[in-house]
Amino acid sequence: MYLLQTVGIECPYCAEQIEIVVDASIGQQQYIEDCSVCCRPIYLTVSVSDRRDIQVQVLDEDDS
């Protein structure tokens, strides 16, 4: 299993499908990444299980 994983998400602003890179060696993380299409800030909460299953919660600035 690679520690850096590419995950597809949907931008909460423009609804485009984009890819982010997640560090799977960190179990719980929160950060902001700009959409590569509309450049608006996406608030991400990433959870990585012991089996390296990755779950990403995507929020816009109003929901964060």
PDB file of N, H, CA, C and O in Angstrom:
ATOM      1  N   MET A   1       0.851  -1.183   0.000  1.00  0.00           N
ATOM      2  CA  MET A   1       0.000   0.000   0.000  1.00  0.00           C
ATOM      3  C   MET A   1       0.887   1.233   0.000  1.00  0.00           C
ATOM      4  O   MET A   1       1.793   1.359   0.823  1.00  0.00           O
ATOM      5  N   TYR A   2       0.622   2.130  -0.919  1.00  0.00           N
ATOM      6  H   TYR A   2      -0.115   2.027  -1.588  1.00  0.00           H
ATOM      7  CA  TYR A   2       1.361   3.383  -0.986  1.00  0.00           C
ATOM      8  C   TYR A   2       0.832   4.343   0.063  1.00  0.00           C
ATOM      9  O   TYR A   2      -0.369   4.377   0.332  1.00  0.00           O
ATOM     10  N   LEU A   3       1.726   5.124   0.657  1.00  0.00           N
ATOM     11  H   LEU A   3       2.701   5.097   0.438  1.00  0.00           H
ATOM     12  CA  LEU A   3       1.299   6.050   1.697  1.00  0.00           C
ATOM     13  C   LEU A   3       0.581   7.270   1.128  1.00  0.00           C
ATOM     14  O   LEU A   3      -0.280   7.844   1.794  1.00  0.00           O
ATOM     15  N   LEU A   4       0.922   7.669  -0.085  1.00  0.00           N
ATOM     16  H   LEU A   4       1.621   7.202  -0.626  1.00  0.00           H
ATOM     17  CA  LEU A   4       0.200   8.757  -0.738  1.00  0.00           C
ATOM     18  C   LEU A   4      -0.817   8.150  -1.692  1.00  0.00           C
ATOM     19  O   LEU A   4      -0.459   7.418  -2.615  1.00  0.00           O
ATOM     20  N   GLN A   5      -2.094   8.462  -1.459  1.00  0.00           N
ATOM     21  H   GLN A   5      -2.384   9.057  -0.709  1.00  0.00           H
ATOM     22  CA  GLN A   5      -3.179   7.909  -2.261  1.00  0.00           C
ATOM     23  C   GLN A   5      -3.945   9.045  -2.937  1.00  0.00           C
ATOM     24  O   GLN A   5      -4.152  10.104  -2.345  1.00  0.00           O
ATOM     25  N   THR A   6      -4.358   8.817  -4.168  1.00  0.00           N
ATOM     26  H   THR A   6      -4.190   7.957  -4.649  1.00  0.00           H
ATOM     27  CA  THR A   6      -5.190   9.769  -4.887  1.00  0.00           C
ATOM     28  C   THR A   6      -6.652   9.409  -4.646  1.00  0.00           C
ATOM     29  O   THR A   6      -7.059   8.259  -4.810  1.00  0.00           O
ATOM     30  N   VAL A   7      -7.438  10.418  -4.253  1.00  0.00           N
ATOM     31  H   VAL A   7      -7.108  11.352  -4.120  1.00  0.00           H
ATOM     32  CA  VAL A   7      -8.849  10.218  -3.940  1.00  0.00           C
ATOM     33  C   VAL A   7      -9.666  11.221  -4.757  1.00  0.00           C
ATOM     34  O   VAL A   7      -9.316  12.399  -4.830  1.00  0.00           O
ATOM     35  N   GLY A   8     -10.744  10.756  -5.363  1.00  0.00           N
ATOM     36  H   GLY A   8     -11.029   9.799  -5.304  1.00  0.00           H
ATOM     37  CA  GLY A   8     -11.641  11.640  -6.103  1.00  0.00           C
ATOM     38  C   GLY A   8     -12.703  12.214  -5.194  1.00  0.00           C
ATOM     39  O   GLY A   8     -13.321  11.487  -4.416  1.00  0.00           O
ATOM     40  N   ILE A   9     -12.922  13.533  -5.288  1.00  0.00           N
ATOM     41  H   ILE A   9     -12.420  14.123  -5.920  1.00  0.00           H
ATOM     42  CA  ILE A   9     -13.964  14.198  -4.515  1.00  0.00           C
ATOM     43  C   ILE A   9     -14.744  15.126  -5.445  1.00  0.00           C
ATOM     44  O   ILE A   9     -14.320  15.398  -6.568  1.00  0.00           O
ATOM     45  N   GLU A  10     -15.875  15.603  -4.968  1.00  0.00           N
ATOM     46  H   GLU A  10     -16.220  15.382  -4.056  1.00  0.00           H
ATOM     47  CA  GLU A  10     -16.662  16.587  -5.711  1.00  0.00           C
ATOM     48  C   GLU A  10     -16.561  17.927  -5.005  1.00  0.00           C
ATOM     49  O   GLU A  10     -16.801  18.019  -3.801  1.00  0.00           O
ATOM     50  N   CYS A  11     -16.209  18.960  -5.747  1.00  0.00           N
ATOM     51  H   CYS A  11     -16.014  18.885  -6.724  1.00  0.00           H
ATOM     52  CA  CYS A  11     -16.117  20.302  -5.176  1.00  0.00           C
ATOM     53  C   CYS A  11     -17.510  20.739  -4.718  1.00  0.00           C
ATOM     54  O   CYS A  11     -18.472  20.621  -5.477  1.00  0.00           O
ATOM     55  N   PRO A  12     -17.631  21.245  -3.481  1.00  0.00           N
ATOM     56  CA  PRO A  12     -18.943  21.678  -2.983  1.00  0.00           C
ATOM     57  C   PRO A  12     -19.438  22.977  -3.622  1.00  0.00           C
ATOM     58  O   PRO A  12     -20.597  23.350  -3.438  1.00  0.00           O
ATOM     59  N   TYR A  13     -18.591  23.654  -4.355  1.00  0.00           N
ATOM     60  H   TYR A  13     -17.650  23.351  -4.505  1.00  0.00           H
ATOM     61  CA  TYR A  13     -18.974  24.916  -5.006  1.00  0.00           C
ATOM     62  C   TYR A  13     -19.374  24.713  -6.458  1.00  0.00           C
ATOM     63  O   TYR A  13     -20.481  25.069  -6.861  1.00  0.00           O
ATOM     64  N   CYS A  14     -18.455  24.133  -7.249  1.00  0.00           N
ATOM     65  H   CYS A  14     -17.556  23.844  -6.921  1.00  0.00           H
ATOM     66  CA  CYS A  14     -18.698  24.033  -8.691  1.00  0.00           C
ATOM     67  C   CYS A  14     -19.138  22.636  -9.125  1.00  0.00           C
ATOM     68  O   CYS A  14     -19.453  22.428 -10.296  1.00  0.00           O
ATOM     69  N   ALA A  15     -19.163  21.681  -8.203  1.00  0.00           N
ATOM     70  H   ALA A  15     -18.906  21.850  -7.251  1.00  0.00           H
ATOM     71  CA  ALA A  15     -19.612  20.301  -8.429  1.00  0.00           C
ATOM     72  C   ALA A  15     -18.735  19.524  -9.416  1.00  0.00           C
ATOM     73  O   ALA A  15     -19.148  18.475  -9.913  1.00  0.00           O
ATOM     74  N   GLU A  16     -17.537  20.025  -9.702  1.00  0.00           N
ATOM     75  H   GLU A  16     -17.202  20.877  -9.299  1.00  0.00           H
ATOM     76  CA  GLU A  16     -16.608  19.288 -10.559  1.00  0.00           C
ATOM     77  C   GLU A  16     -15.939  18.173  -9.768  1.00  0.00           C
ATOM     78  O   GLU A  16     -15.686  18.309  -8.571  1.00  0.00           O
ATOM     79  N   GLN A  17     -15.657  17.071 -10.451  1.00  0.00           N
ATOM     80  H   GLN A  17     -15.863  16.961 -11.423  1.00  0.00           H
ATOM     81  CA  GLN A  17     -14.907  15.978  -9.850  1.00  0.00           C
ATOM     82  C   GLN A  17     -13.426  16.333  -9.932  1.00  0.00           C
ATOM     83  O   GLN A  17     -12.905  16.587 -11.017  1.00  0.00           O
ATOM     84  N   ILE A  18     -12.747  16.349  -8.781  1.00  0.00           N
ATOM     85  H   ILE A  18     -13.171  16.142  -7.899  1.00  0.00           H
ATOM     86  CA  ILE A  18     -11.324  16.633  -8.751  1.00  0.00           C
ATOM     87  C   ILE A  18     -10.623  15.553  -7.944  1.00  0.00           C
ATOM     88  O   ILE A  18     -11.268  14.802  -7.212  1.00  0.00           O
ATOM     89  N   GLU A  19      -9.319  15.475  -8.072  1.00  0.00           N
ATOM     90  H   GLU A  19      -8.795  16.085  -8.666  1.00  0.00           H
ATOM     91  CA  GLU A  19      -8.543  14.504  -7.317  1.00  0.00           C
ATOM     92  C   GLU A  19      -7.657  15.228  -6.321  1.00  0.00           C
ATOM     93  O   GLU A  19      -7.068  16.265  -6.623  1.00  0.00           O
ATOM     94  N   ILE A  20      -7.575  14.655  -5.119  1.00  0.00           N
ATOM     95  H   ILE A  20      -8.054  13.813  -4.873  1.00  0.00           H
ATOM     96  CA  ILE A  20      -6.669  15.152  -4.095  1.00  0.00           C
ATOM     97  C   ILE A  20      -5.720  14.027  -3.720  1.00  0.00           C
ATOM     98  O   ILE A  20      -6.019  12.854  -3.943  1.00  0.00           O
ATOM     99  N   VAL A  21      -4.590  14.383  -3.157  1.00  0.00           N
ATOM    100  H   VAL A  21      -4.348  15.336  -2.976  1.00  0.00           H
ATOM    101  CA  VAL A  21      -3.631  13.393  -2.692  1.00  0.00           C
ATOM    102  C   VAL A  21      -3.704  13.365  -1.177  1.00  0.00           C
ATOM    103  O   VAL A  21      -3.599  14.400  -0.519  1.00  0.00           O
ATOM    104  N   VAL A  22      -3.886  12.165  -0.626  1.00  0.00           N
ATOM    105  H   VAL A  22      -3.972  11.324  -1.161  1.00  0.00           H
ATOM    106  CA  VAL A  22      -4.042  11.966   0.812  1.00  0.00           C
ATOM    107  C   VAL A  22      -2.859  11.161   1.332  1.00  0.00           C
ATOM    108  O   VAL A  22      -2.469  10.157   0.735  1.00  0.00           O
ATOM    109  N   ASP A  23      -2.290  11.610   2.452  1.00  0.00           N
ATOM    110  H   ASP A  23      -2.607  12.425   2.937  1.00  0.00           H
ATOM    111  CA  ASP A  23      -1.228  10.870   3.121  1.00  0.00           C
ATOM    112  C   ASP A  23      -1.883   9.811   4.005  1.00  0.00           C
ATOM    113  O   ASP A  23      -2.420  10.133   5.065  1.00  0.00           O
ATOM    114  N   ALA A  24      -1.841   8.569   3.581  1.00  0.00           N
ATOM    115  H   ALA A  24      -1.405   8.307   2.720  1.00  0.00           H
ATOM    116  CA  ALA A  24      -2.522   7.476   4.291  1.00  0.00           C
ATOM    117  C   ALA A  24      -1.777   7.027   5.547  1.00  0.00           C
ATOM    118  O   ALA A  24      -2.254   6.138   6.252  1.00  0.00           O
ATOM    119  N   SER A  25      -0.631   7.615   5.838  1.00  0.00           N
ATOM    120  H   SER A  25      -0.244   8.337   5.264  1.00  0.00           H
ATOM    121  CA  SER A  25       0.093   7.248   7.056  1.00  0.00           C
ATOM    122  C   SER A  25      -0.432   8.013   8.269  1.00  0.00           C
ATOM    123  O   SER A  25      -0.061   7.705   9.402  1.00  0.00           O
ATOM    124  N   ILE A  26      -1.291   9.004   8.043  1.00  0.00           N
ATOM    125  H   ILE A  26      -1.592   9.254   7.123  1.00  0.00           H
ATOM    126  CA  ILE A  26      -1.861   9.807   9.129  1.00  0.00           C
ATOM    127  C   ILE A  26      -3.321   9.404   9.301  1.00  0.00           C
ATOM    128  O   ILE A  26      -4.102   9.497   8.353  1.00  0.00           O
ATOM    129  N   GLY A  27      -3.697   8.962  10.484  1.00  0.00           N
ATOM    130  H   GLY A  27      -3.063   8.886  11.253  1.00  0.00           H
ATOM    131  CA  GLY A  27      -5.034   8.427  10.723  1.00  0.00           C
ATOM    132  C   GLY A  27      -6.154   9.438  10.609  1.00  0.00           C
ATOM    133  O   GLY A  27      -7.192   9.144  10.017  1.00  0.00           O
ATOM    134  N   GLN A  28      -5.963  10.625  11.164  1.00  0.00           N
ATOM    135  H   GLN A  28      -5.119  10.864  11.644  1.00  0.00           H
ATOM    136  CA  GLN A  28      -7.006  11.658  11.162  1.00  0.00           C
ATOM    137  C   GLN A  28      -6.346  12.981  10.813  1.00  0.00           C
ATOM    138  O   GLN A  28      -5.333  13.350  11.407  1.00  0.00           O
ATOM    139  N   GLN A  29      -6.913  13.691   9.855  1.00  0.00           N
ATOM    140  H   GLN A  29      -7.736  13.391   9.372  1.00  0.00           H
ATOM    141  CA  GLN A  29      -6.333  14.970   9.456  1.00  0.00           C
ATOM    142  C   GLN A  29      -7.404  15.922   8.953  1.00  0.00           C
ATOM    143  O   GLN A  29      -8.424  15.501   8.407  1.00  0.00           O
ATOM    144  N   GLN A  30      -7.160  17.203   9.143  1.00  0.00           N
ATOM    145  H   GLN A  30      -6.331  17.545   9.587  1.00  0.00           H
ATOM    146  CA  GLN A  30      -8.045  18.249   8.643  1.00  0.00           C
ATOM    147  C   GLN A  30      -7.182  19.297   7.969  1.00  0.00           C
ATOM    148  O   GLN A  30      -6.151  19.706   8.503  1.00  0.00           O
ATOM    149  N   TYR A  31      -7.609  19.727   6.795  1.00  0.00           N
ATOM    150  H   TYR A  31      -8.447  19.395   6.361  1.00  0.00           H
ATOM    151  CA  TYR A  31      -6.873  20.772   6.105  1.00  0.00           C
ATOM    152  C   TYR A  31      -7.746  21.410   5.042  1.00  0.00           C
ATOM    153  O   TYR A  31      -8.845  20.936   4.754  1.00  0.00           O
ATOM    154  N   ILE A  32      -7.248  22.486   4.467  1.00  0.00           N
ATOM    155  H   ILE A  32      -6.356  22.872   4.701  1.00  0.00           H
ATOM    156  CA  ILE A  32      -7.947  23.222   3.422  1.00  0.00           C
ATOM    157  C   ILE A  32      -7.165  23.073   2.134  1.00  0.00           C
ATOM    158  O   ILE A  32      -5.946  23.242   2.110  1.00  0.00           O
ATOM    159  N   GLU A  33      -7.877  22.756   1.062  1.00  0.00           N
ATOM    160  H   GLU A  33      -8.867  22.619   1.082  1.00  0.00           H
ATOM    161  CA  GLU A  33      -7.256  22.655  -0.250  1.00  0.00           C
ATOM    162  C   GLU A  33      -8.145  23.391  -1.251  1.00  0.00           C
ATOM    163  O   GLU A  33      -9.365  23.221  -1.244  1.00  0.00           O
ATOM    164  N   ASP A  34      -7.545  24.191  -2.095  1.00  0.00           N
ATOM    165  H   ASP A  34      -6.554  24.328  -2.100  1.00  0.00           H
ATOM    166  CA  ASP A  34      -8.311  24.936  -3.092  1.00  0.00           C
ATOM    167  C   ASP A  34      -8.723  24.019  -4.234  1.00  0.00           C
ATOM    168  O   ASP A  34      -7.962  23.146  -4.653  1.00  0.00           O
ATOM    169  N   CYS A  35      -9.932  24.227  -4.730  1.00  0.00           N
ATOM    170  H   CYS A  35     -10.550  24.935  -4.390  1.00  0.00           H
ATOM    171  CA  CYS A  35     -10.416  23.483  -5.891  1.00  0.00           C
ATOM    172  C   CYS A  35      -9.544  23.831  -7.095  1.00  0.00           C
ATOM    173  O   CYS A  35      -9.257  25.004  -7.331  1.00  0.00           O
ATOM    174  N   SER A  36      -9.131  22.843  -7.842  1.00  0.00           N
ATOM    175  H   SER A  36      -9.365  21.890  -7.650  1.00  0.00           H
ATOM    176  CA  SER A  36      -8.281  23.073  -9.012  1.00  0.00           C
ATOM    177  C   SER A  36      -9.068  23.648 -10.185  1.00  0.00           C
ATOM    178  O   SER A  36      -8.471  24.055 -11.181  1.00  0.00           O
ATOM    179  N   VAL A  37     -10.407  23.691 -10.085  1.00  0.00           N
ATOM    180  H   VAL A  37     -10.892  23.361  -9.276  1.00  0.00           H
ATOM    181  CA  VAL A  37     -11.239  24.243 -11.157  1.00  0.00           C
ATOM    182  C   VAL A  37     -11.676  25.673 -10.824  1.00  0.00           C
ATOM    183  O   VAL A  37     -11.418  26.593 -11.600  1.00  0.00           O
ATOM    184  N   CYS A  38     -12.335  25.866  -9.676  1.00  0.00           N
ATOM    185  H   CYS A  38     -12.545  25.119  -9.045  1.00  0.00           H
ATOM    186  CA  CYS A  38     -12.881  27.183  -9.342  1.00  0.00           C
ATOM    187  C   CYS A  38     -12.046  27.949  -8.321  1.00  0.00           C
ATOM    188  O   CYS A  38     -12.326  29.117  -8.050  1.00  0.00           O
ATOM    189  N   CYS A  39     -11.021  27.308  -7.747  1.00  0.00           N
ATOM    190  H   CYS A  39     -10.793  26.359  -7.966  1.00  0.00           H
ATOM    191  CA  CYS A  39     -10.063  27.941  -6.812  1.00  0.00           C
ATOM    192  C   CYS A  39     -10.655  28.329  -5.465  1.00  0.00           C
ATOM    193  O   CYS A  39     -10.025  29.089  -4.730  1.00  0.00           O
ATOM    194  N   ARG A  40     -11.821  27.846  -5.117  1.00  0.00           N
ATOM    195  H   ARG A  40     -12.333  27.228  -5.715  1.00  0.00           H
ATOM    196  CA  ARG A  40     -12.423  28.154  -3.816  1.00  0.00           C
ATOM    197  C   ARG A  40     -11.897  27.169  -2.777  1.00  0.00           C
ATOM    198  O   ARG A  40     -11.529  26.047  -3.127  1.00  0.00           O
ATOM    199  N   PRO A  41     -11.855  27.571  -1.494  1.00  0.00           N
ATOM    200  CA  PRO A  41     -11.288  26.713  -0.451  1.00  0.00           C
ATOM    201  C   PRO A  41     -12.235  25.583  -0.042  1.00  0.00           C
ATOM    202  O   PRO A  41     -13.393  25.822   0.302  1.00  0.00           O
ATOM    203  N   ILE A  42     -11.732  24.368  -0.085  1.00  0.00           N
ATOM    204  H   ILE A  42     -10.792  24.174  -0.365  1.00  0.00           H
ATOM    205  CA  ILE A  42     -12.497  23.189   0.332  1.00  0.00           C
ATOM    206  C   ILE A  42     -11.925  22.719   1.671  1.00  0.00           C
ATOM    207  O   ILE A  42     -10.721  22.496   1.796  1.00  0.00           O
ATOM    208  N   TYR A  43     -12.784  22.575   2.651  1.00  0.00           N
ATOM    209  H   TYR A  43     -13.762  22.757   2.549  1.00  0.00           H
ATOM    210  CA  TYR A  43     -12.384  22.113   3.981  1.00  0.00           C
ATOM    211  C   TYR A  43     -12.529  20.592   4.005  1.00  0.00           C
ATOM    212  O   TYR A  43     -13.621  20.058   3.806  1.00  0.00           O
ATOM    213  N   LEU A  44     -11.420  19.905   4.251  1.00  0.00           N
ATOM    214  H   LEU A  44     -10.533  20.339   4.413  1.00  0.00           H
ATOM    215  CA  LEU A  44     -11.387  18.447   4.185  1.00  0.00           C
ATOM    216  C   LEU A  44     -11.106  17.847   5.550  1.00  0.00           C
ATOM    217  O   LEU A  44     -10.229  18.316   6.276  1.00  0.00           O
ATOM    218  N   THR A  45     -11.852  16.811   5.896  1.00  0.00           N
ATOM    219  H   THR A  45     -12.565  16.430   5.307  1.00  0.00           H
ATOM    220  CA  THR A  45     -11.560  15.975   7.050  1.00  0.00           C
ATOM    221  C   THR A  45     -11.327  14.575   6.504  1.00  0.00           C
ATOM    222  O   THR A  45     -12.207  13.981   5.882  1.00  0.00           O
ATOM    223  N   VAL A  46     -10.131  14.058   6.746  1.00  0.00           N
ATOM    224  H   VAL A  46      -9.416  14.540   7.251  1.00  0.00           H
ATOM    225  CA  VAL A  46      -9.739  12.767   6.196  1.00  0.00           C
ATOM    226  C   VAL A  46      -9.527  11.783   7.344  1.00  0.00           C
ATOM    227  O   VAL A  46      -8.847  12.091   8.322  1.00  0.00           O
ATOM    228  N   SER A  47     -10.120  10.590   7.209  1.00  0.00           N
ATOM    229  H   SER A  47     -10.673  10.340   6.414  1.00  0.00           H
ATOM    230  CA  SER A  47      -9.945   9.509   8.178  1.00  0.00           C
ATOM    231  C   SER A  47      -9.401   8.296   7.444  1.00  0.00           C
ATOM    232  O   SER A  47      -9.913   7.900   6.397  1.00  0.00           O
ATOM    233  N   VAL A  48      -8.349   7.713   8.018  1.00  0.00           N
ATOM    234  H   VAL A  48      -7.934   8.035   8.869  1.00  0.00           H
ATOM    235  CA  VAL A  48      -7.746   6.511   7.439  1.00  0.00           C
ATOM    236  C   VAL A  48      -7.843   5.410   8.482  1.00  0.00           C
ATOM    237  O   VAL A  48      -7.334   5.550   9.594  1.00  0.00           O
ATOM    238  N   SER A  49      -8.503   4.307   8.116  1.00  0.00           N
ATOM    239  H   SER A  49      -8.916   4.193   7.213  1.00  0.00           H
ATOM    240  CA  SER A  49      -8.672   3.190   9.056  1.00  0.00           C
ATOM    241  C   SER A  49      -7.392   2.364   9.132  1.00  0.00           C
ATOM    242  O   SER A  49      -6.449   2.580   8.371  1.00  0.00           O
ATOM    243  N   ASP A  50      -7.378   1.421  10.059  1.00  0.00           N
ATOM    244  H   ASP A  50      -8.143   1.246  10.678  1.00  0.00           H
ATOM    245  CA  ASP A  50      -6.229   0.522  10.202  1.00  0.00           C
ATOM    246  C   ASP A  50      -5.979  -0.286   8.937  1.00  0.00           C
ATOM    247  O   ASP A  50      -4.850  -0.692   8.661  1.00  0.00           O
ATOM    248  N   ARG A  51      -7.048  -0.516   8.167  1.00  0.00           N
ATOM    249  H   ARG A  51      -7.965  -0.186   8.391  1.00  0.00           H
ATOM    250  CA  ARG A  51      -6.929  -1.266   6.907  1.00  0.00           C
ATOM    251  C   ARG A  51      -6.619  -0.349   5.736  1.00  0.00           C
ATOM    252  O   ARG A  51      -6.638  -0.777   4.582  1.00  0.00           O
ATOM    253  N   ARG A  52      -6.330   0.927   6.039  1.00  0.00           N
ATOM    254  H   ARG A  52      -6.314   1.274   6.976  1.00  0.00           H
ATOM    255  CA  ARG A  52      -5.995   1.940   5.027  1.00  0.00           C
ATOM    256  C   ARG A  52      -7.180   2.332   4.148  1.00  0.00           C
ATOM    257  O   ARG A  52      -6.995   2.821   3.033  1.00  0.00           O
ATOM    258  N   ASP A  53      -8.412   2.113   4.656  1.00  0.00           N
ATOM    259  H   ASP A  53      -8.562   1.716   5.561  1.00  0.00           H
ATOM    260  CA  ASP A  53      -9.597   2.631   3.967  1.00  0.00           C
ATOM    261  C   ASP A  53      -9.656   4.129   4.232  1.00  0.00           C
ATOM    262  O   ASP A  53      -9.528   4.570   5.374  1.00  0.00           O
ATOM    263  N   ILE A  54      -9.850   4.904   3.175  1.00  0.00           N
ATOM    264  H   ILE A  54      -9.954   4.546   2.247  1.00  0.00           H
ATOM    265  CA  ILE A  54      -9.825   6.360   3.289  1.00  0.00           C
ATOM    266  C   ILE A  54     -11.236   6.914   3.130  1.00  0.00           C
ATOM    267  O   ILE A  54     -11.940   6.589   2.174  1.00  0.00           O
ATOM    268  N   GLN A  55     -11.639   7.761   4.088  1.00  0.00           N
ATOM    269  H   GLN A  55     -11.066   8.024   4.864  1.00  0.00           H
ATOM    270  CA  GLN A  55     -12.921   8.448   4.013  1.00  0.00           C
ATOM    271  C   GLN A  55     -12.635   9.946   4.067  1.00  0.00           C
ATOM    272  O   GLN A  55     -11.868  10.410   4.911  1.00  0.00           O
ATOM    273  N   VAL A  56     -13.260  10.697   3.160  1.00  0.00           N
ATOM    274  H   VAL A  56     -13.883  10.320   2.475  1.00  0.00           H
ATOM    275  CA  VAL A  56     -13.045  12.133   3.089  1.00  0.00           C
ATOM    276  C   VAL A  56     -14.383  12.846   3.239  1.00  0.00           C
ATOM    277  O   VAL A  56     -15.337  12.553   2.519  1.00  0.00           O
ATOM    278  N   GLN A  57     -14.443  13.783   4.179  1.00  0.00           N
ATOM    279  H   GLN A  57     -13.668  14.021   4.764  1.00  0.00           H
ATOM    280  CA  GLN A  57     -15.616  14.641   4.328  1.00  0.00           C
ATOM    281  C   GLN A  57     -15.262  15.988   3.716  1.00  0.00           C
ATOM    282  O   GLN A  57     -14.228  16.571   4.041  1.00  0.00           O
ATOM    283  N   VAL A  58     -16.119  16.480   2.831  1.00  0.00           N
ATOM    284  H   VAL A  58     -16.959  16.006   2.566  1.00  0.00           H
ATOM    285  CA  VAL A  58     -15.882  17.703   2.084  1.00  0.00           C
ATOM    286  C   VAL A  58     -16.893  18.758   2.520  1.00  0.00           C
ATOM    287  O   VAL A  58     -18.099  18.514   2.497  1.00  0.00           O
ATOM    288  N   LEU A  59     -16.399  19.937   2.918  1.00  0.00           N
ATOM    289  H   LEU A  59     -15.419  20.135   2.936  1.00  0.00           H
ATOM    290  CA  LEU A  59     -17.277  21.022   3.342  1.00  0.00           C
ATOM    291  C   LEU A  59     -16.876  22.317   2.649  1.00  0.00           C
ATOM    292  O   LEU A  59     -15.710  22.521   2.310  1.00  0.00           O
ATOM    293  N   ASP A  60     -17.867  23.197   2.443  1.00  0.00           N
ATOM    294  H   ASP A  60     -18.814  23.032   2.719  1.00  0.00           H
ATOM    295  CA  ASP A  60     -17.533  24.533   1.945  1.00  0.00           C
ATOM    296  C   ASP A  60     -17.339  25.452   3.135  1.00  0.00           C
ATOM    297  O   ASP A  60     -17.512  25.030   4.278  1.00  0.00           O
ATOM    298  N   GLU A  61     -16.982  26.707   2.884  1.00  0.00           N
ATOM    299  H   GLU A  61     -16.842  27.050   1.955  1.00  0.00           H
ATOM    300  CA  GLU A  61     -16.669  27.616   3.990  1.00  0.00           C
ATOM    301  C   GLU A  61     -17.892  27.942   4.849  1.00  0.00           C
ATOM    302  O   GLU A  61     -17.721  28.344   6.000  1.00  0.00           O
ATOM    303  N   ASP A  62     -19.100  27.790   4.348  1.00  0.00           N
ATOM    304  H   ASP A  62     -19.239  27.464   3.413  1.00  0.00           H
ATOM    305  CA  ASP A  62     -20.293  28.023   5.146  1.00  0.00           C
ATOM    306  C   ASP A  62     -20.581  26.886   6.108  1.00  0.00           C
ATOM    307  O   ASP A  62     -21.172  27.105   7.166  1.00  0.00           O
ATOM    308  N   ASP A  63     -20.170  25.664   5.753  1.00  0.00           N
ATOM    309  H   ASP A  63     -19.690  25.487   4.894  1.00  0.00           H
ATOM    310  CA  ASP A  63     -20.436  24.486   6.575  1.00  0.00           C
ATOM    311  C   ASP A  63     -19.322  24.184   7.562  1.00  0.00           C
ATOM    312  O   ASP A  63     -19.530  23.420   8.505  1.00  0.00           O
ATOM    313  N   SER A  64     -18.155  24.760   7.369  1.00  0.00           N
ATOM    314  H   SER A  64     -17.986  25.381   6.602  1.00  0.00           H
ATOM    315  CA  SER A  64     -17.007  24.420   8.212  1.00  0.00           C
ATOM    316  C   SER A  64     -17.095  25.001   9.601  1.00  0.00           C
ATOM    317  O   SER A  64     -16.196  24.793  10.415  1.00  0.00           O
TER     318      SER A  64
END
